[in-house]
Amino acid sequence: METQIDFLQWLEPDMALKVLMSLDDSADLIRASAVSRYWQKIVISNGLSKQLFVKRYPQLANISSVIELSHNSENAGDDPPGDVMERVVGKRDHRAYSSLFRAITVFPQTYCISRAVSASSTDNYPEESIALTLDPREKVLYRDLYWSSKGSDDPETPEILIYKLTSNLCVITEINLHPFQASFQLDSPIYSSRFVRFRLGHPKCWKEMDYNFMEEGKCANDKFIWTYTSEVFPVAQENRLQRFQLPEPVVCVGGYLQIELLGRVQKQAADAKYYICVAHVQAIGRQLSPAFCVEFSEPSNAITLKYDAEEFVRIMYHVSNRQIDSLSPSMLPVEHHRHLALANLQDFMMLDAALDDDFQEHEWVDDDDELDYDEIDPIFII
């Protein structure tokens, strides 16, 4: 029988560590940790899984601890002492970061916006509220669905839209924006911005998120810490869904998205002021909950990563058996009209399932029916 030699064991420990640290792909590091107990010991004791993960996704650099949730109360007990505890923590962190890497790459893509939070200005609330940008349709009862800024004499005046995502830990790959065309105005002008930029982050104080910024007409931008800022993308003055692919998938720790609309191109004839109007917004990515979530400790804002191994295995089982499908590329056609087509009904139902509990009730009406808008918000009517 041929003798097999583990070459890392022939090296000095520092050199063996340097060899494994040269791996630049989390999947390779995971495979390396499975080669032998010695290799696994080097990977786990030096926290290489977290180091490599943070190198690729720097938004996770501020995670200070990991908790592995247990569904078995019999496993609860006193922590083991000394070096035993250190090994237990090392293995737990390795499992969590290895599983998180897998989730980021294979969990199904979905629509990741839960609700609107605030706009820097709104011309007419609630008729032109930011909340209407989450409805995939063009009209409800012949009424256009869109958000409009207030008018400005300065075409450089920016606007900011803020949205809450479906989970406080998401991976965002693209953000889509549909400028609004005012077909009820002469020449049907399109009120797009010239450029757009995106930010992802978390609140400075979570208690302040109970405040209704939309109703009070206040911008919540100063209430957040933005941990990621994208490049500036040009926006076409066209009535279509425009897709903005991020250069790399971005992990959003905290669950909030900012859309910064830069520059104005269209004046309104009635008052000769510049406006920006948005018909629809999408954020596409992977929702990592309930397998993973983060918890912030105030006032220090220390971040704890919570890992539910049972949920991770359950989701991976459904993914591998194709019981969970990713959404189609868009529920909004590129063509002129924005009506929800019958073929997109499954997409709408999956979007609905991703929203908060407050968004679960819908009333089905015909466009010819009369509707009291004071009683039912049109954004939740199909």
C-alpha positions as CSV (number, residue, x, y, z in Angstrom):
1,M,0.0,0.0,0.0
2,E,1.4,3.4,-1.0
3,T,2.4,5.6,1.9
4,Q,0.5,9.0,2.0
5,I,2.1,12.0,3.6
6,D,0.3,15.2,4.8
7,F,2.8,17.8,3.5
8,L,1.4,20.5,5.9
9,Q,2.6,18.5,8.8
10,W,6.1,18.6,7.5
11,L,6.0,22.4,7.6
12,E,6.4,24.8,10.5
13,P,3.0,25.8,11.9
14,D,3.4,29.4,10.8
15,M,4.2,28.2,7.2
16,A,1.3,25.8,7.2
17,L,-1.0,28.7,8.3
18,K,0.4,30.9,5.5
19,V,-0.3,28.2,2.9
20,L,-4.0,27.9,4.0
21,M,-4.3,31.7,4.2
22,S,-3.3,32.0,0.6
23,L,-6.7,30.4,-0.4
24,D,-8.9,33.2,-1.8
25,D,-12.2,31.3,-2.1
26,S,-14.3,30.3,0.8
27,A,-15.4,27.1,-0.9
28,D,-11.7,26.0,-1.3
29,L,-11.1,26.8,2.4
30,I,-14.2,24.7,3.4
31,R,-12.9,21.8,1.3
32,A,-9.4,22.2,2.8
33,S,-10.8,22.0,6.3
34,A,-12.3,18.6,5.4
35,V,-8.9,17.1,4.2
36,S,-7.7,16.0,7.7
37,R,-8.1,16.8,11.4
38,Y,-4.8,18.7,11.2
39,W,-5.9,21.0,8.4
40,Q,-9.3,21.5,10.1
41,K,-7.5,22.4,13.4
42,I,-5.5,25.1,11.6
43,V,-8.5,26.5,9.9
44,I,-10.7,26.6,13.0
45,S,-8.2,27.7,15.6
46,N,-7.1,30.6,13.5
47,G,-10.6,31.7,12.5
48,L,-9.7,31.5,8.8
49,S,-13.3,31.1,7.7
50,K,-14.4,34.4,9.2
51,Q,-11.2,36.2,7.9
52,L,-11.7,35.1,4.3
53,F,-15.5,35.8,4.5
54,V,-14.9,39.3,5.8
55,K,-12.3,39.9,3.1
56,R,-14.9,39.1,0.5
57,Y,-17.8,40.8,2.3
58,P,-16.4,43.6,4.3
59,Q,-19.9,44.6,5.5
60,L,-19.6,41.8,8.0
61,A,-16.4,43.0,9.6
62,N,-18.3,44.5,12.6
63,I,-19.8,41.1,13.7
64,S,-18.4,40.6,17.2
65,S,-19.9,37.2,18.1
66,V,-21.8,34.2,16.8
67,I,-24.8,32.4,18.4
68,E,-25.9,29.0,17.1
69,L,-29.6,28.6,17.9
70,S,-30.7,25.4,19.4
71,H,-34.2,23.9,19.2
72,N,-33.4,21.3,21.8
73,S,-33.7,22.5,25.4
74,E,-31.7,19.5,26.6
75,N,-28.6,21.0,24.9
76,A,-28.8,24.1,27.1
77,G,-26.4,24.1,30.1
78,D,-23.3,25.6,31.6
79,D,-20.5,26.6,29.2
80,P,-17.5,24.3,29.3
81,P,-14.4,25.8,30.8
82,G,-11.0,26.8,29.4
83,D,-9.5,25.4,26.2
84,V,-12.6,23.2,25.7
85,M,-14.8,26.3,25.3
86,E,-12.3,27.8,22.9
87,R,-12.5,24.8,20.6
88,V,-16.3,24.7,20.9
89,V,-16.5,28.4,19.9
90,G,-14.0,27.9,17.1
91,K,-16.0,25.0,15.6
92,R,-19.3,26.9,16.0
93,D,-18.0,30.0,14.2
94,H,-16.5,27.8,11.4
95,R,-19.9,26.1,10.9
96,A,-21.7,29.4,10.9
97,Y,-19.5,31.2,8.4
98,S,-19.1,28.1,6.1
99,S,-22.9,27.8,6.0
100,L,-23.4,31.5,5.5
101,F,-21.1,31.4,2.5
102,R,-23.1,28.6,1.1
103,A,-26.4,30.5,1.7
104,I,-25.1,33.6,0.0
105,T,-24.3,31.6,-3.2
106,V,-27.3,29.2,-3.4
107,F,-30.3,30.5,-1.5
108,P,-33.0,31.4,-4.1
109,Q,-33.3,35.0,-5.4
110,T,-36.3,37.0,-4.4
111,Y,-37.7,40.5,-4.1
112,C,-36.1,42.0,-1.0
113,I,-38.1,45.2,-0.3
114,S,-40.6,45.0,2.5
115,R,-41.9,48.5,2.9
116,A,-41.2,52.2,2.2
117,V,-39.7,54.2,5.1
118,S,-39.3,57.8,3.9
119,A,-38.7,60.2,1.0
120,S,-36.7,63.4,1.2
121,S,-39.8,65.2,-0.2
122,T,-43.2,64.3,-1.5
123,D,-45.3,66.6,-3.7
124,N,-48.7,65.3,-2.7
125,Y,-49.1,62.8,0.2
126,P,-50.6,60.2,0.1
127,E,-51.6,60.4,-3.6
128,E,-47.9,60.5,-4.7
129,S,-46.4,58.6,-1.7
130,I,-43.2,56.5,-1.9
131,A,-45.3,53.6,-0.8
132,L,-46.8,53.5,-4.3
133,T,-43.5,52.6,-5.8
134,L,-43.8,49.1,-4.4
135,D,-46.9,48.3,-6.4
136,P,-46.0,46.6,-9.7
137,R,-49.0,47.9,-11.6
138,E,-49.2,51.1,-13.7
139,K,-52.7,52.1,-12.5
140,V,-55.5,51.3,-10.0
141,L,-58.9,52.5,-11.1
142,Y,-57.4,54.7,-13.8
143,R,-55.2,56.3,-11.1
144,D,-51.4,56.4,-11.8
145,L,-49.2,54.8,-9.1
146,Y,-46.0,56.7,-8.5
147,W,-43.9,58.9,-6.1
148,S,-43.2,62.5,-6.9
149,S,-40.7,64.9,-5.4
150,K,-41.5,68.5,-4.7
151,G,-40.6,70.9,-7.4
152,S,-37.3,72.7,-7.4
153,D,-35.8,75.6,-9.4
154,D,-32.4,73.9,-9.2
155,P,-31.9,70.9,-11.5
156,E,-29.1,69.6,-9.2
157,T,-31.4,69.2,-6.2
158,P,-31.1,65.5,-5.1
159,E,-33.8,63.3,-3.6
160,I,-33.5,60.3,-1.3
161,L,-35.8,57.3,-1.0
162,I,-35.4,54.8,1.9
163,Y,-36.8,51.3,2.1
164,K,-36.9,48.5,4.7
165,L,-35.8,45.1,3.3
166,T,-37.5,41.8,4.1
167,S,-34.7,40.7,6.4
168,N,-32.0,42.4,8.5
169,L,-29.5,40.2,6.7
170,C,-29.8,40.1,2.9
171,V,-27.6,39.7,-0.1
172,I,-28.4,42.3,-2.8
173,T,-27.3,41.8,-6.4
174,E,-29.3,44.3,-8.3
175,I,-31.7,47.3,-7.8
176,N,-34.2,48.2,-10.5
177,L,-35.9,51.6,-11.1
178,H,-38.7,52.7,-13.3
179,P,-39.0,56.4,-14.0
180,F,-42.5,57.7,-14.2
181,Q,-44.1,59.0,-17.4
182,A,-46.9,61.5,-16.9
183,S,-49.2,60.5,-19.7
184,F,-51.9,63.0,-18.4
185,Q,-49.6,65.9,-19.2
186,L,-48.9,67.5,-22.6
187,D,-46.2,65.5,-24.5
188,S,-46.2,62.8,-21.8
189,P,-42.9,63.9,-20.1
190,I,-40.7,61.4,-18.2
191,Y,-39.5,62.7,-14.8
192,S,-36.4,60.7,-14.4
193,S,-33.2,61.6,-12.5
194,R,-29.9,61.9,-14.4
195,F,-28.1,59.5,-12.1
196,V,-28.7,57.1,-9.2
197,R,-26.6,55.8,-6.3
198,F,-27.4,53.1,-3.7
199,R,-26.5,52.6,-0.1
200,L,-27.2,49.8,2.3
201,G,-27.0,49.9,6.1
202,H,-28.7,49.9,9.5
203,P,-30.4,52.3,11.9
204,K,-28.4,54.3,14.4
205,C,-31.2,53.6,16.9
206,W,-33.7,50.8,16.3
207,K,-36.3,52.4,18.6
208,E,-36.6,55.3,16.2
209,M,-37.8,53.0,13.4
210,D,-41.3,52.9,15.0
211,Y,-41.8,56.5,13.9
212,N,-43.9,57.1,10.8
213,F,-41.6,59.3,8.7
214,M,-43.9,59.2,5.7
215,E,-47.0,60.6,7.4
216,E,-44.9,63.3,9.1
217,G,-43.3,64.2,5.9
218,K,-39.8,63.8,7.3
219,C,-36.7,62.3,5.7
220,A,-35.1,59.6,7.8
221,N,-31.7,59.7,6.1
222,D,-29.8,61.0,9.2
223,K,-31.2,58.0,11.3
224,F,-29.0,55.5,9.5
225,I,-25.4,54.3,9.2
226,W,-24.7,53.3,5.6
227,T,-22.1,50.6,5.4
228,Y,-22.1,50.2,1.6
229,T,-22.2,52.9,-1.1
230,S,-22.4,52.0,-4.8
231,E,-20.9,53.7,-7.8
232,V,-23.0,56.3,-9.6
233,F,-25.1,54.9,-12.4
234,P,-26.6,56.9,-15.3
235,V,-30.4,56.8,-15.6
236,A,-32.1,56.9,-19.0
237,Q,-35.0,59.3,-19.5
238,E,-37.1,56.4,-20.7
239,N,-40.4,54.8,-19.5
240,R,-39.0,51.3,-18.7
241,L,-37.7,49.3,-15.9
242,Q,-33.9,50.0,-15.7
243,R,-31.7,47.4,-14.1
244,F,-28.6,48.4,-12.1
245,Q,-26.4,45.3,-11.4
246,L,-24.1,45.8,-8.5
247,P,-20.4,44.9,-9.4
248,E,-20.4,42.3,-6.6
249,P,-23.2,40.9,-4.4
250,V,-23.4,43.0,-1.3
251,V,-24.4,41.7,2.2
252,C,-26.7,44.2,3.8
253,V,-26.3,44.0,7.6
254,G,-29.3,45.8,9.1
255,G,-31.8,45.6,6.3
256,Y,-32.3,49.1,4.9
257,L,-31.8,50.5,1.4
258,Q,-31.2,54.1,0.3
259,I,-31.8,55.2,-3.3
260,E,-30.2,58.6,-4.0
261,L,-31.5,60.3,-7.1
262,L,-29.1,62.8,-8.5
263,G,-29.9,65.5,-11.0
264,R,-33.2,66.5,-12.6
265,V,-33.9,66.6,-16.3
266,Q,-37.6,67.4,-16.7
267,K,-39.5,70.6,-15.9
268,Q,-43.2,70.6,-15.3
269,A,-44.9,73.0,-17.7
270,A,-47.5,74.2,-15.1
271,D,-44.9,75.7,-12.7
272,A,-41.6,75.6,-14.6
273,K,-40.0,73.6,-11.7
274,Y,-37.9,70.4,-12.0
275,Y,-39.3,67.2,-10.6
276,I,-38.2,63.6,-10.1
277,C,-40.9,60.9,-10.2
278,V,-40.5,57.1,-9.8
279,A,-43.1,54.5,-10.8
280,H,-41.6,51.3,-9.4
281,V,-38.6,50.1,-7.4
282,Q,-37.2,46.6,-6.9
283,A,-34.3,45.2,-5.0
284,I,-33.3,41.7,-6.1
285,G,-31.2,39.4,-3.9
286,R,-31.2,36.6,-1.4
287,Q,-33.0,36.7,1.9
288,L,-30.9,34.9,4.5
289,S,-33.4,34.6,7.3
290,P,-34.6,32.5,9.0
291,A,-31.4,30.6,8.8
292,F,-29.4,33.7,9.6
293,C,-30.1,37.0,11.2
294,V,-28.2,39.7,13.1
295,E,-28.9,41.4,16.4
296,F,-27.7,44.8,17.4
297,S,-26.8,45.7,21.0
298,E,-27.5,49.4,21.8
299,P,-25.9,51.8,22.4
300,S,-22.6,50.2,21.3
301,N,-24.2,48.7,18.1
302,A,-22.2,45.5,18.6
303,I,-23.5,42.9,16.1
304,T,-24.2,39.3,16.8
305,L,-24.7,36.8,14.0
306,K,-27.4,34.2,14.8
307,Y,-27.2,30.9,13.0
308,D,-30.0,28.4,12.9
309,A,-28.6,25.1,11.6
310,E,-31.9,23.4,11.4
311,E,-33.4,26.1,9.2
312,F,-30.3,26.1,7.0
313,V,-30.5,22.4,6.4
314,R,-34.3,22.7,5.7
315,I,-33.8,25.4,3.1
316,M,-30.9,23.6,1.5
317,Y,-33.0,20.5,1.2
318,H,-35.8,22.4,-0.6
319,V,-33.3,24.1,-2.8
320,S,-31.5,20.9,-3.8
321,N,-34.9,19.3,-4.5
322,R,-36.0,22.4,-6.5
323,Q,-39.0,23.0,-4.1
324,I,-38.0,26.6,-3.9
325,D,-37.7,28.5,-7.2
326,S,-36.1,31.9,-7.7
327,L,-38.4,34.6,-9.0
328,S,-38.4,35.4,-12.7
329,P,-36.0,38.3,-13.7
330,S,-38.8,40.9,-13.2
331,M,-42.4,41.1,-12.4
332,L,-42.4,44.4,-14.4
333,P,-42.3,44.1,-18.2
334,V,-39.9,46.3,-20.1
335,E,-42.7,47.3,-22.5
336,H,-44.7,50.5,-21.9
337,H,-47.5,49.2,-19.7
338,R,-47.0,48.1,-16.1
339,H,-50.1,46.1,-15.5
340,L,-49.7,42.9,-13.5
341,A,-50.1,40.1,-16.1
342,L,-51.7,36.8,-15.3
343,A,-48.3,35.1,-16.1
344,N,-46.8,37.1,-13.3
345,L,-49.3,36.1,-10.6
346,Q,-47.0,33.6,-9.0
347,D,-44.3,36.3,-8.7
348,F,-46.8,38.6,-7.0
349,M,-47.8,35.9,-4.5
350,M,-44.1,35.2,-3.7
351,L,-43.5,38.9,-3.2
352,D,-46.6,39.1,-0.9
353,A,-45.3,36.1,1.1
354,A,-42.0,38.0,1.7
355,L,-43.7,41.1,3.2
356,D,-44.4,41.8,6.8
357,D,-47.5,40.6,8.6
358,D,-49.1,44.0,8.1
359,F,-49.2,43.4,4.3
360,Q,-51.1,40.2,4.1
361,E,-54.6,41.2,3.4
362,H,-55.8,42.1,-0.1
363,E,-59.1,42.9,-1.6
364,W,-59.9,41.8,-5.2
365,V,-61.9,44.4,-7.1
366,D,-62.8,45.2,-10.7
367,D,-61.4,48.4,-12.2
368,D,-65.0,49.5,-12.9
369,D,-66.0,49.3,-9.2
370,E,-66.1,52.4,-7.1
371,L,-63.6,52.5,-4.2
372,D,-63.3,54.7,-1.2
373,Y,-59.6,55.4,-0.9
374,D,-60.0,56.6,2.7
375,E,-60.9,53.1,3.7
376,I,-58.6,51.0,1.6
377,D,-55.0,51.8,0.5
378,P,-54.8,51.2,-3.3
379,I,-51.3,49.8,-3.0
380,F,-52.8,46.7,-1.4
381,I,-55.6,46.1,-3.9
382,I,-55.4,43.7,-6.9
